[in-house]
Amino acid sequence: MEKFKNEDEEREFWASNDSTEYLDWDKGDVEAFPKLKPSTKTISLRLPEFMLNELKILAHKRDVPYQSLIKIFLKEKIDQEIHQ
């Protein structure tokens, strides 16, 4: 099995390789990891002030932090684009 220097290298490897060449999924067990959180990366994002204000209003209506609402909106749009 490959040894990776970091997550990015591993992610790139699995994006272009089939896991069935390395694992027999029929012999695997189903496991749950309820406390596992996806790794995150901090970014800087510049938004027009009016857009940020509108996001904060929408977030307040939904009773969620505006940063969380941004992530929700991005995920919905990503899923929509991928599954077209």
Secondary structure, DSSP 8 states (H G I E B T S, - for coil): ----SSHHHHHHHHHSS-GGGT--GGG------TT-------------HHHHHHHHHHHHHHTS-HHHHHHHHHHHHHHHHHT-
